[in-house]
Amino acid sequence: MRRLVSLTIAFALVSSLVAAQEKKEEKKDQRSEAEKKALAKIQQLGGLALELAQNDTHLEVSYLQIDGKFSDEYLIPLKDLKDLVHLNLRKQPVTDASLAHLKGLTSLTRLHLEQTQITDKGMENLKGLTNLEYLNLYGTGITDAGLAALKDMKKLKNLYLWQTKVTPAGAAALKKTLTQCDINLGIEEPKPEPKKDEKKKDEPKKDEKKKDDAKKDEKKKDEPKKDEKKKDDAKKDEKKKDEPKKDAKKDEPKKEEGKKDEPKKDPPKTDAKKEENK
């Protein structure tokens, strides 16, 4: 019984995959000759044109892999792709005039225009792309005025404006109209500090102050030495004063020694003679 159930499930999965593949093939067969030619042209120019998934025949076109050979010729085939939903023109030399080829691509939901050459003038060509959910304008010349072209894009969920000329005030004004949209201005770059040079100029003064302070400290260190010299001189003077006293003391024993060495005098002979006479 279990084996029968597992076989039934496996058969159902295979059947669904086969049906999806058949639909896919059928969808491909349903593509018009214009679509087929457009896809072939894009691939011939070095672009990529792929279906989003196995079960999703919507198209994604990208020109990321071409090296600086981009021109309006690469955009002309796009008008024949009714199922085009993703378009990536990142870092290509796309101009305001080039965007005229995107006017009729109303099926687009995702558009990459970051680091292209577009300005506010070219934004007018995007007004009709009301199905856009993602728009990347990073590193372009867009200003607050160019954002007016986006006010009717009620499905727009993500808008990237890093390193553009759009101000926080301009982004806030658009946010009031497109409340569902996450408007990303990126991280603000630090403003240059003009005071750095002034600080550098002041640094020698600080060094001079440090030198002066060091000299003062040295003087202070030398001051005790002067006191020590004074003390040493005072000690020397005291020694000098004490020296004569020491010499005097040394002379005293010499005098006594001189007295000791003096010859003893004989007693007077007069008394001895007197005794003899007696």
C-alpha positions as MATLAB code, in Angstrom:
seq = 'MRRLVSLTIAFALVSSLVAAQEKKEEKKDQRSEAEKKALAKIQQLGGLALELAQNDTHLEVSYLQIDGKFSDEYLIPLKDLKDLVHLNLRKQPVTDASLAHLKGLTSLTRLHLEQTQITDKGMENLKGLTNLEYLNLYGTGITDAGLAALKDMKKLKNLYLWQTKVTPAGAAALKKTLTQCDINLGIEEPKPEPKKDEKKKDEPKKDEKKKDDAKKDEKKKDEPKKDEKKKDDAKKDEKKKDEPKKDAKKDEPKKEEGKKDEPKKDPPKTDAKKEENK';
ca = [
       0.000    0.000    0.000;
       2.797    2.413    0.931;
       4.603    1.539   -2.225;
       1.520    2.350   -4.258;
       1.167    5.741   -2.524;
       4.817    6.622   -3.132;
       4.524    5.622   -6.777;
       1.421    7.753   -7.143;
       3.194   10.798   -5.626;
       6.226   10.284   -7.853;
       3.997    9.996  -10.918;
       2.185   13.200   -9.974;
       5.487   15.109   -9.584;
       6.782   13.879  -12.925;
       3.506   14.785  -14.557;
       3.616   18.321  -13.156;
       7.210   18.799  -14.323;
       6.347   17.537  -17.764;
       3.319   19.814  -17.899;
       5.429   22.810  -16.852;
       8.016   21.986  -19.480;
       5.321   21.652  -22.101;
       3.883   25.032  -21.115;
       7.327   26.508  -21.290;
       7.923   25.082  -24.734;
       4.459   26.204  -25.749;
       5.213   29.706  -24.484;
       8.441   29.752  -26.425;
       6.599   28.642  -29.514;
       4.083   31.407  -28.898;
       6.803   34.068  -29.058;
       6.405   36.157  -32.150;
       8.977   36.311  -34.860;
       9.816   39.838  -33.701;
      10.539   38.553  -30.180;
      12.697   35.723  -31.487;
      14.663   38.126  -33.681;
      15.072   40.552  -30.772;
      16.428   37.808  -28.496;
      18.822   36.662  -31.204;
      20.013   40.258  -31.754;
      20.664   40.804  -28.039;
      22.707   37.620  -27.826;
      24.567   38.573  -31.004;
      25.554   41.916  -29.424;
      26.943   40.127  -26.367;
      24.020   40.663  -24.025;
      22.190   38.100  -21.942;
      18.479   37.378  -22.362;
      17.248   34.733  -19.952;
      13.967   33.523  -18.544;
      13.574   34.223  -14.830;
      12.957   30.589  -13.864;
      11.939   27.211  -15.212;
       8.301   27.928  -14.566;
       8.520   31.651  -15.352;
       8.995   32.699  -18.953;
       9.349   36.403  -18.141;
      12.630   37.763  -19.450;
      15.669   39.401  -17.923;
      18.117   41.282  -20.146;
      21.578   42.330  -19.000;
      24.456   44.112  -20.737;
      26.910   43.878  -17.831;
      29.320   41.666  -19.735;
      30.049   44.018  -22.672;
      33.136   46.224  -22.440;
      32.453   49.832  -23.363;
      30.899   49.010  -26.743;
      27.426   50.060  -25.673;
      25.264   52.233  -27.945;
      21.578   52.840  -28.628;
      21.698   49.855  -30.993;
      21.699   47.609  -27.903;
      18.386   49.084  -26.715;
      16.428   48.982  -29.975;
      15.553   45.245  -29.773;
      14.011   45.680  -26.313;
      10.800   47.210  -27.675;
       9.804   43.827  -29.140;
      10.079   41.923  -25.839;
       6.609   41.977  -24.287;
       7.676   39.781  -21.366;
      10.710   41.853  -20.399;
      10.541   42.530  -16.636;
      14.199   43.008  -15.585;
      16.688   45.265  -17.376;
      20.241   45.838  -16.211;
      22.201   48.710  -17.818;
      24.600   49.235  -14.906;
      27.852   51.111  -15.675;
      27.010   51.469  -19.369;
      27.319   54.847  -21.151;
      23.554   55.318  -21.189;
      22.544   58.946  -21.899;
      19.317   60.885  -21.535;
      18.627   60.308  -25.242;
      19.167   56.562  -24.777;
      16.299   56.374  -22.284;
      13.850   57.209  -25.068;
      14.113   53.518  -26.050;
      12.669   52.510  -22.665;
       9.411   54.490  -22.960;
       7.304   51.565  -24.142;
       8.694   48.958  -21.706;
       5.695   49.151  -19.391;
       6.135   45.549  -18.225;
       9.424   46.413  -16.462;
       9.434   45.789  -12.704;
      13.185   46.124  -12.096;
      15.542   48.647  -13.711;
      19.262   49.185  -13.070;
      20.604   52.560  -14.215;
      23.329   53.022  -11.598;
      26.558   54.741  -12.658;
      25.162   55.793  -16.029;
      25.215   59.278  -17.589;
      21.560   60.139  -17.127;
      20.277   63.426  -15.663;
      16.900   64.962  -14.797;
      16.183   65.470  -18.499;
      16.288   61.723  -19.183;
      13.990   60.945  -16.252;
      11.058   62.218  -18.308;
      11.356   59.035  -20.404;
      10.657   56.875  -17.349;
       7.283   58.384  -16.447;
       5.262   55.632  -18.146;
       7.030   52.744  -16.344;
       4.375   52.540  -13.651;
       4.964   48.844  -12.916;
       8.476   49.466  -11.604;
       9.106   48.031   -8.153;
      12.878   48.551   -8.082;
      14.877   51.469   -9.508;
      18.577   52.068   -8.959;
      19.921   55.537   -9.818;
      23.104   55.360   -7.750;
      25.991   57.502   -9.005;
      23.958   59.483  -11.577;
      23.331   63.214  -12.059;
      19.762   63.116  -10.757;
      18.571   66.035   -8.581;
      15.416   66.757   -6.593;
      13.771   68.038   -9.802;
      14.233   64.674  -11.533;
      12.301   62.857   -8.810;
       9.082   64.453  -10.065;
       9.023   61.848  -12.874;
       8.567   59.095  -10.271;
       5.558   60.447   -8.386;
       3.059   58.200  -10.259;
       5.011   54.963   -9.656;
       2.724   53.644   -6.945;
       4.262   50.156   -7.070;
       7.814   51.374   -6.476;
       9.196   49.726   -3.329;
      12.951   50.348   -3.558;
      14.651   53.484   -4.852;
      18.423   53.905   -4.545;
      19.878   57.405   -4.765;
      23.401   57.015   -3.375;
      25.889   59.612   -4.553;
      23.372   61.621   -6.536;
      22.462   65.300   -6.202;
      19.198   64.480   -4.476;
      18.885   66.137   -1.070;
      17.261   64.693    2.057;
      14.529   67.309    1.650;
      13.815   66.172   -1.925;
      13.707   62.527   -0.867;
      11.341   63.376    2.000;
       9.004   65.201   -0.410;
       8.830   62.154   -2.697;
       8.276   59.900    0.304;
       5.057   61.784    1.058;
       3.739   60.711   -2.369;
       5.244   57.200   -2.460;
       4.657   56.176    1.132;
       5.293   52.499    0.379;
       8.736   53.182   -1.121;
      12.049   52.765    0.713;
      14.159   55.685   -0.515;
      17.811   55.036    0.184;
      20.237   57.954    0.057;
      23.107   55.811    1.276;
      25.712   56.826    3.832;
      26.573   60.500    3.709;
      30.202   61.095    2.823;
      32.138   63.091    5.414;
      32.539   66.742    4.470;
      36.104   67.979    3.918;
      37.594   69.659    6.943;
      39.200   72.958    5.904;
      40.549   73.423    9.399;
      43.071   70.626    8.968;
      45.562   72.953    7.259;
      45.084   75.470   10.026;
      45.757   72.773   12.555;
      48.912   71.846   10.688;
      49.974   75.498   10.770;
      49.370   75.599   14.477;
      51.362   72.439   15.080;
      54.776   74.201   14.974;
      53.495   76.619   17.602;
      52.528   73.694   19.761;
      55.983   72.245   19.232;
      57.518   75.558   20.209;
      55.426   75.574   23.370;
      56.529   72.060   24.084;
      60.149   73.095   23.575;
      59.677   76.090   25.877;
      58.075   73.858   28.473;
      60.931   71.408   28.106;
      63.441   74.216   28.609;
      61.579   75.367   31.696;
      61.620   71.848   33.048;
      65.351   71.634   32.372;
      65.878   74.907   34.217;
      63.859   73.600   37.106;
      65.950   70.465   37.072;
      69.114   72.573   37.067;
      67.952   74.698   40.019;
      68.466   71.962   42.598;
      71.933   71.516   41.200;
      72.651   75.169   41.970;
      71.411   74.675   45.503;
      73.589   71.616   45.771;
      76.555   73.692   44.630;
      75.732   76.285   47.259;
      75.512   73.564   49.865;
      78.819   72.107   48.722;
      80.427   75.572   48.874;
      79.017   76.064   52.350;
      80.392   72.703   53.421;
      83.786   73.607   51.989;
      83.757   76.900   53.898;
      82.899   75.067   57.092;
      85.734   72.648   56.448;
      88.095   75.553   55.939;
      86.960   77.098   59.212;
      87.455   73.814   60.985;
      90.903   73.219   59.516;
      92.810   75.797   61.652;
      91.198   74.417   64.772;
      92.383   70.984   63.838;
      95.909   72.337   63.207;
      95.833   74.174   66.517;
      94.928   71.003   68.296;
      97.712   69.216   66.454;
     100.231   71.931   67.587;
      99.246   71.642   71.257;
     100.607   68.147   71.720;
     103.734   69.247   69.947;
     104.229   71.989   72.570;
     103.754   69.506   75.364;
     106.163   67.182   73.691;
     108.653   70.049   73.548;
     108.254   70.582   77.281;
     108.795   66.904   77.947;
     112.026   66.865   75.970;
     113.523   69.787   77.893;
     116.539   68.586   80.121;
     115.909   68.441   83.783;
     117.917   70.955   85.802;
     120.228   69.670   88.579;
     119.322   70.749   92.060;
     121.361   73.620   93.370;
     124.782   72.652   94.685;
     124.611   75.117   97.524;
     122.576   72.848   99.681;
     124.940   69.928   99.087;
     127.925   72.015  100.145;
     126.136   73.115  103.264;
     125.551   69.524  104.214;
     129.205   68.677  103.683;
     130.362   71.492  105.930;
     128.091   70.322  108.630;
];
